[in-house]
Amino acid sequence: MFDSIPDPALCSSFVCNETTGSLIGLLSITGNSEIYTPPGAELVPSDLDFPNIIYLSFKDLPISAEFLYHKIENVQSIVYTDFRGIKEINQTLPSYSTIYLDSNCFDNSTFKMSYLNSETISFLIDNSFVNLVNDNPTNLKISSLTMTVNNIPDMSNYYGISTISLFFGPSFNVSSFESNFKTIKAINRYFSTKPLSLEMYFPIEFLKGLYVSPLMFSSISVNLKFNGPTDNKPFNLSNYNIGLLTMENVGYNFNIVDGQNSQFQFPLILDSVSKVVFKNGKISQTKPLSQFGDPFFISVINSTISGDLDIYQPTKGKVSKIYDFSDNSITGTIDPSWCYSILMVPNNMMNGTIPSCFSCYFNYPMNAINDPPVSNFYQGFQGNNFSNLDINIKCTTFAPKIQRITDSTIIIYGDDIGFDGSFYLIDDTAQCNSYAVLEFGKRYQCTSNNSFKEEKGYFKINFKFPFDKDYYFPLIKRSPIITSVSFSNNNNNGGLQVTGSFFSSYLGYVPQSITISKILFEITNSSDFFTIQANPIAIPVNPDSNTFDLLTLNTNSSITRVYINSTSPINNNRCINDCTDDNNGICNLYTGICVCLNGFIGDDCSLLNFFIASVQPSTTNGGEAIFFGSFYTIKCNAQPGNGIKTCSNNGYCNSTTGICKCNNGYTLYDCSALINIDNGGGGGSGTNTTIDTDTGSTNITNSQTHFQIYLKSLIEVDINNNQVKSYSLLKNWIFNKTENEIEPNKYILKQQLVNNNSTSSNGCIITSTIEEIKDENGKEFTFAGTSFIVSSGSIKFTISISNYQYQSSLNTLKLELISSVDKIDQINNCNSKDTEIDTSNVNDQSTFNYIRISKNNKIFSGRFINKVLSDGRSTFFSTNTRNDSNSIIVTLNLPHFSNDFKSECGNGISSRKWFLPVVVVVPILGVTFLFIVFFILYKKSTTFKIIVHASKLKKLNK
């Protein structure tokens, strides 16, 4: 009938081999109706010769048994539709992988499972209701079995069948369904009556013992009418691993009856992994919503539901829910609680306002969710009387927020953020590799490899819905950065634009406000992560072009401040590193210069002004030293130091203090001088002491020698030791005698520094108190852990400096003290020698420093104690000396200072020594000082004092 080389006209409708003209691929042959077919004619194997055809379809043709059981070479799939001539199948079919037999000619015949060829994978019999017999063949590979049957046999020996679809005719044996349904082990099972109008009811209990796959979810679809559970209790299917249960045309009997309220309720219980489709049943109302159980997708369609929609209460631990109540008679409004789910209610009787969580997504493609019956959210609310059902409605409530978890994971949460993160696009290229629902409609977890590293600072997400718009979010906590400020006109009473980064991601993402010189600005909707648009709430006073205004941006709990020139249309001179942080400094965007705060320094205010408040030193034997300061406390062990040690063999050295204690008759710091108790003769004369109340100096004369001690100047220096300011202390002292009436041995002199910008209303005050020691046995002083005795007749000087205002937090003070000696006349040959000055024993490594001045055969020696009290604890200072022909200028690098002066008569005619001890102690608080190792900052609000002691001249014997 058909050649392998067909008429060329066929190649216009079929695929032919270009060389041979033979048909290849697929061939469909449709015959004429029976009235045109000759009696007895039928299709036999010799009628076909198509070696290159793999799919054959025959329709409306008479088929011989010989042709049906013949395997056509190379054909893999064969379909017979509406064929005639064969009444039953009674032997094994050919080894086609797919066989479809669609005809009523097998009706009520017997079909054995062994008739299936072992190579057949998919088999179908339709429109012939056969009596199915399982004769237990063992070698079948069948994966998909679809049949119209009168019964269900025991199928327990088949484990490899993936899909079974069975259609029941009018003669179907319902009891075989009850007995053998549970033996069907296919993953996907479909059962239906044919036609659907058959009034055949099945008991729901047939699902007891349902086969559960250990590897995957099962899918069960039934288009059958059911009776309700016999015990009138919900039938529990929660442990059957059912992924999809579709029950169509279930009928009005499939429910349970609440006897108290005569309400028809949902008859099944399924777990959260299930999708349930329930159609054409009878359920009274959605209340209580819990009747529908835990399935993530519940579809109850055309099931006579009426009454108001129940309030939604998320099931604990169940993160996503989809409800479809299409084609019912539900009334009332939609409560906002439904925003924790997806709701579809087309063709009901509802009214009111659709919540914004849904209206923002009217254009959202619902097919992304789970094969819903509508294409978008808009269609899910049609057929009701909602007031805002407008597909073009504007969304104003979309408010996503971000919580960074790791470099690869964030949580996206907020209001009206949608129901699916598959459309999120991160930094233009990446999507969520994995996406987890934490709180449906409100909170999601997105994982994208290394997309959220902190070093990026921020990232962006494109939300395809509802706006197809980019939003930027910070990955670190930091204050906003302002790079420019501009006005729409020449002063700040017009529109304001602030440009930078780390602003609120959108209006309302975090609380944000702007003020300029106490004028509050209202931020507009056009503001985002990089730009703020704002308008003044009040009309400000015209700004002064000679001053700068402080702009303060409050974003959440962070504050960013910049100085601007409000008369300039733009301020965009960025400071170095943006002054590091608002806590460190404020940038002047008009000048581009940082104004540092809170003890920070440097061009970008990044250097912290660390300081040592005080030091508790070790002894000269070494041991523990403790440093107190902004770093709290540091402890270390010091090596033993060097003192006088020998004491000229006229005393012994205290190894703790490094001070010599002289034997009787010896004195000076090294016990090198003999004391001569003769106070009047032998070339020595009495000592006279006078105070110059104008210069503040103390003048001591003995014989032809004149000693003078006075303050020269106070100098402020910067971190590089460059002079910033200098104040002369040689004049302008004011003497107030009334202050001394209680202690007549004291003189108090004061002066106020000129041009010092002190915050005190009185400015910086320097006070010099001079006191004569009258105690017969002298007076003992202890300072900074060091004790010393000042003998009777000595003079003590106390210098107090208060309210000094530094030009910079890094600056320090230097106090210059002069000790000088001069001759009065040439009467005594002791005065014939030039002045000699020795400062070789001045260093900062020992507790004490020593100097000597020799003049007119007399020696003036000094001892400086390099310790001071700071905040009640001992600490150090350094000393520098320089000299001219007759004096030594001692520079005290505050805050640390202590000084002990002595004078002795050197080799001369009388061979006698004289000494003048002068003690200077300076405890200083409130000064900034730089040590060799530590950077030290002191509070500037306290007062430091200088104590100076000078004794009257006494005769010494060598």
C-alpha positions, 0 to 999 in steps of 0.5 A, spaced: 500 500 500 505 504 501 512 504 498 518 507 502 519 512 496 513 515 496 510 520 491 514 527 491 508 530 493 508 527 500 515 531 501 511 537 501 507 535 508 512 530 511 520 530 512 524 526 507 531 524 506 534 529 501 538 523 497 533 518 497 526 521 498 525 517 503 520 519 509 524 520 516 521 522 523 514 522 524 508 519 519 501 520 521 496 516 516 489 517 517 484 513 513 477 514 510 471 512 514 468 505 514 463 506 509 469 508 504 473 502 506 472 495 502 469 490 506 474 485 509 480 490 508 485 491 513 492 494 514 497 488 514 505 489 515 506 488 507 503 495 506 508 499 509 516 500 508 518 506 511 525 504 514 527 511 517 520 512 520 521 512 528 513 515 530 507 512 527 500 514 528 494 511 525 487 513 525 480 511 523 483 505 519 482 497 520 487 493 523 489 486 522 491 482 528 498 480 524 499 488 523 498 489 531 503 484 533 508 486 528 514 490 530 515 495 524 523 496 523 526 502 527 519 505 529 519 506 537 512 509 538 506 507 535 499 510 536 492 507 534 486 511 534 479 509 532 481 503 529 477 497 527 477 490 526 480 487 533 476 485 539 481 483 544 488 483 546 490 476 547 498 476 546 504 480 548 504 486 544 510 488 540 517 491 543 515 499 542 517 504 547 510 507 547 504 504 545 497 508 545 491 504 543 484 509 543 478 505 541 472 502 544 473 495 540 476 492 546 470 494 551 469 489 557 475 484 554 480 482 559 487 485 559 493 481 562 499 485 565 503 480 561 501 482 554 505 488 555 512 488 552 518 488 557 521 494 552 515 498 553 515 504 557 509 508 556 502 504 555 495 507 554 488 504 553 482 509 552 475 508 551 475 501 552 473 499 559 477 492 560 478 487 566 485 488 568 488 482 570 495 482 574 498 476 572 505 478 575 510 479 570 517 480 572 520 483 567 516 489 565 519 496 565 513 500 564 513 507 567 507 510 565 500 506 565 494 509 563 487 505 562 480 505 562 478 499 567 472 496 570 476 494 576 483 495 580 487 488 581 492 488 586 498 492 584 503 491 589 509 487 585 510 494 581 515 499 584 517 502 578 511 505 575 512 513 576 505 514 573 498 511 573 492 514 571 485 509 571 479 511 569 472 508 571 466 506 567 459 505 569 461 498 570 467 499 575 467 495 581 468 500 587 470 495 592 476 493 588 478 500 589 477 500 596 481 493 596 487 495 592 488 502 591 493 502 597 497 497 593 498 502 587 506 504 588 506 510 583 508 516 585 503 520 581 496 517 581 490 519 577 483 517 578 477 519 575 470 517 572 468 517 565 464 520 564 465 525 570 457 525 570 457 518 573 453 518 580 458 514 583 461 515 590 467 513 593 469 512 601 474 517 603 477 511 607 480 508 601 486 513 602 488 509 609 494 505 608 496 509 602 503 508 599 508 513 601 514 514 597 521 514 601 524 518 596 519 524 594 512 527 595 506 523 592 501 526 587 494 524 587 489 527 583 482 524 583 476 526 579 471 522 583 465 524 588 466 522 595 462 521 601 464 524 608 468 520 613 464 515 616 466 518 623 464 525 621 471 527 623 477 530 619 480 524 615 488 525 617 493 525 611 498 529 614 503 523 614 502 520 607 508 525 604 503 528 599 505 533 595 499 535 591 492 532 592 487 535 587 480 533 588 475 535 583 468 534 583 468 531 590 460 533 591 456 535 596 457 529 601 464 530 602 465 534 608 464 534 616 458 537 619 459 541 625 453 539 629 453 545 634 452 550 628 450 545 622 456 548 618 459 544 613 467 544 614 473 541 610 474 534 611 481 533 610 488 534 614 494 535 611 501 537 612 505 543 610 508 540 604 502 539 601 498 543 596 490 541 596 485 543 590 478 542 592 473 543 587 465 543 587 464 541 594 460 544 599 463 548 605 459 553 609 464 558 610 472 560 612 471 560 619 474 557 623 480 558 618 484 552 622 479 547 618 483 547 612 489 545 616 497 546 614 498 545 607 502 551 604 497 552 598 489 551 599 484 552 594 477 551 595 473 553 589 466 553 587 464 550 594 458 554 596 462 558 601 459 564 604 459 569 610 465 574 611 473 572 610 476 570 617 482 573 620 488 570 618 493 567 623 499 564 621 501 557 623 507 557 628 513 554 624 509 554 617 512 560 613 508 560 607 501 560 605 497 561 599 489 561 599 484 560 593 477 561 594 475 562 587 468 562 585 464 562 592 460 567 595 464 570 601 462 577 603 465 582 607 472 585 607 480 583 607 483 584 614 490 586 613 492 580 617 492 576 610 498 580 608 502 574 611 499 570 606 497 570 598 490 570 597 486 569 591 478 571 592 476 572 584 468 572 583 466 573 590 461 578 594 467 582 597 468 589 598 472 595 601 479 596 600 484 591 598 490 591 603 497 595 600 501 588 600 496 586 594 495 592 591 502 594 590 503 587 586 497 587 581 502 586 576 506 581 579 506 574 575 502 569 579 505 563 575 511 564 579 508 562 585 505 555 584 501 554 578 495 558 581 489 559 577 490 567 575 496 570 571 497 576 576 494 579 583 489 583 579 485 577 577 485 574 584 481 580 586 476 581 580 469 579 580 468 583 587 466 590 589 473 593 592 474 600 592 481 600 589 481 595 584 486 599 579 491 595 576 495 602 575 494 604 582 500 607 585 504 603 591 506 608 597 508 603 602 513 599 599 519 599 605 524 593 604 530 593 609 536 589 610 540 585 615 547 583 614 548 576 616 555 574 613 559 576 607 554 571 603 547 572 606 542 577 608 535 578 611 530 582 607 524 584 611 519 590 611 512 592 609 509 590 602 516 587 600 512 581 596 512 574 596 517 571 592 525 573 592 526 570 585 526 577 582 531 580 586 537 582 582 543 584 586 548 589 584 546 588 577 548 581 576 547 576 582 541 573 584 539 569 590 543 562 590 538 560 595 532 563 598 528 562 604 522 564 607 522 566 614 516 570 615 511 570 609 510 577 606 515 580 611 522 577 612 526 573 607 533 570 607 537 571 601 544 567 599 549 570 594 556 568 594 560 574 597 555 579 595 555 582 602 562 583 604 563 589 609 569 592 605 564 594 599 560 599 604 554 598 601 550 594 595 544 595 591 538 591 590 533 591 584 526 590 586 523 588 579 516 589 583 513 593 584 517 599 581 523 595 577 527 600 581 534 600 585 535 601 592 542 602 596 543 599 603 549 599 607 553 593 609 557 597 615 554 602 621 557 609 619 555 616 620 553 619 613 558 622 608 556 629 606 560 631 600 556 637 598 551 642 600 547 646 595 541 651 595 537 653 589 538 661 591 543 665 594 541 663 601 538 658 605 531 660 605 530 656 598 531 648 596 536 645 599 540 639 596 545 635 600 549 630 596 554 624 599 552 617 601 550 613 607 543 617 607 537 613 608 536 608 603 529 611 601 524 616 605 522 613 611 528 607 611 531 610 617 529 617 621 532 623 618 532 630 619 536 636 617 537 643 621 542 649 619 543 654 625 537 651 628 532 652 622 529 645 621 528 642 614 523 638 611 526 632 607 522 630 600 520 624 597 526 624 592 531 623 597 535 617 597 541 613 599 546 619 595 541 625 595 537 629 600 532 634 598 529 638 603 525 645 604 526 649 610 520 649 615 521 656 617 523 662 613 531 663 616 534 670 617 538 672 612 545 669 613 552 672 614 557 672 609 562 672 614 560 666 618 559 659 617 553 655 619 553 648 622 548 643 618 546 637 622 544 631 619 541 626 624 540 619 621 537 614 625 542 614 631 548 617 627 549 625 627 553 628 621 555 635 621 558 640 616 560 647 616 557 651 610 557 658 607 549 659 607 551 665 602 554 660 597 550 656 592 554 650 593 559 648 598 563 642 596 570 642 598 571 635 601 576 635 607 581 629 607 578 623 609 571 626 611 575 628 618 574 621 619 568 621 623 563 626 626 566 624 633 573 626 630 571 632 627 567 637 623 568 638 615 568 645 613 565 644 606 566 651 604 574 651 606 575 644 605 579 644 612 577 639 618 575 642 625 577 637 630 573 635 636 574 630 642 582 630 643 583 628 635 588 631 631 591 631 624 589 634 617 583 628 618 582 628 625 584 621 625 590 621 630 587 620 638 591 625 643 593 619 647 596 622 654 599 620 661 595 623 666 600 621 671 606 616 673 608 612 679 615 611 678 620 606 681 625 607 686 632 608 684 633 600 685 628 599 680 622 595 680 614 597 678 612 603 675 605 605 673 603 609 668 596 612 668 592 616 663 587 615 657 589 608 656 587 606 663 593 603 667 600 600 664 605 597 669 612 595 667 619 594 671 624 599 671 632 597 671 636 600 677 638 607 677 644 611 678 644 616 684 650 620 688 653 613 691 659 615 694 657 622 697 664 624 697 665 619 703 662 624 708 655 620 708 651 615 705 646 614 699 639 613 700 638 608 694 631 609 694 631 616 693 638 617 690 639 623 696 646 623 700 645 624 708 651 627 710 655 626 716 655 631 721 659 637 719 658 636 712 653 639 707 651 639 699 648 634 695 655 630 695 657 632 702 663 635 699 663 641 703 664 643 711 659 647 715 662 653 718 658 655 724 661 662 724 656 666 721 659 673 721 667 673 721 672 671 716 670 674 710 663 672 711 658 677 712 650 677 714 645 675 708 640 680 706 634 678 703 629 683 699 623 682 694 622 686 688 614 687 688 614 690 681 619 684 678 617 679 683 624 677 684 628 675 690 634 678 691 639 675 696 646 679 698 652 676 702 658 680 702 660 682 695 656 677 692 649 678 689 644 672 688 637 673 684 632 668 683 626 670 678 621 668 673 623 670 666 617 668 662 612 663 660 612 660 653 607 656 649 610 651 644 607 646 639 608 639 638 614 640 634 617 645 640 616 651 636 614 657 640 606 659 639 606 665 644 610 668 649 609 672 656 614 676 659 614 675 667 619 680 669 614 686 670 607 688 672 606 684 679 601 687 683 602 686 691 596 686 695 599 687 703 592 685 706 592 678 703 598 677 708 596 680 715 594 673 717 601 670 715 606 676 716 611 672 713 608 671 706 608 676 700 603 675 695 604 677 688 599 677 682 599 678 675 594 677 669 597 675 662 595 679 656 592 676 650 591 669 653 584 667 650 582 664 657 575 661 657 575 664 665 572 671 665 578 673 669 583 670 664 590 667 666 592 669 673 599 667 675 600 668 683 607 668 686 607 667 694 614 668 697 614 665 704 620 665 710 621 659 714 622 661 721 622 654 724 628 653 729 629 646 726 627 647 719 621 645 716 620 638 712 617 637 705 614 631 702 613 632 694 612 626 689 614 621 694 621 625 696 622 628 702 627 634 704 628 639 709 628 646 708 632 649 714 630 655 718 631 662 715 630 659 708 625 663 703 620 658 699 617 661 693 610 658 690 608 660 683 601 658 681 598 658 674 591 658 673 586 658 667 591 658 662 587 657 655 591 653 650 591 655 642 591 647 641 590 641 645 597 638 643 601 644 645 605 645 652 608 650 656 615 652 658 617 656 664 623 659 664 627 661 671 633 665 672 638 664 677 644 669 677 650 672 681 653 678 680 659 682 684 658 688 688 665 691 689 672 689 689 673 689 696 674 682 697 680 678 693 675 672 693 671 676 688 677 676 683 675 670 679 670 670 673 664 666 673 664 659 672 658 655 670 657 647 670 651 643 668 654 637 666 649 633 671 643 635 668 639 629 665 632 626 665 634 619 667 636 621 674 631 623 680 635 629 681 639 634 676 645 638 679 648 645 677 653 650 679 655 657 679 662 660 681 663 667 682 667 671 686 670 665 689 663 663 691 659 657 688 652 657 687 649 650 686 642 647 684 639 640 685 632 639 680 627 634 683 625 631 676 618 628 679 611 632 680 604 630 682 599 630 677 592 628 679 594 626 686 600 621 683 607 622 682 609 623 675 615 626 671 618 632 667 624 634 664 629 640 664 633 644 660 639 649 662 642 654 658 647 659 661 650 666 659 656 669 663 653 670 670 647 666 670 643 660 668 636 660 665 633 653 667 627 651 662 622 647 666 618 643 661 611 643 664 608 639 667 614 636 671 618 640 675 622 640 682 629 644 684 634 645 689 639 650 689 645 651 694 651 656 694 658 655 697 664 659 697 670 656 693 677 656 694 679 663 696 683 667 701 679 665 707 678 658 704 671 658 706 665 656 703 658 659 703 651 655 701 644 657 699 639 652 698 633 653 694 628 648 693 623 649 687 617 644 686 612 644 681 606 640 681 602 641 674 596 639 672 592 641 666 598 642 661 599 637 655 606 634 655 610 630 650 615 624 653 620 621 649 615 614 649 608 616 651 604 622 648 601 625 654 595 629 655 593 633 661 586 636 663 587 644 662 582 646 667 586 645 673 592 649 676 599 648 677 604 650 683 611 652 683 615 652 690 621 655 691 626 655 697 632 659 698 636 659 705 640 665 708 647 665 706 651 661 712 659 660 713 662 654 711 669 651 712 672 647 707 
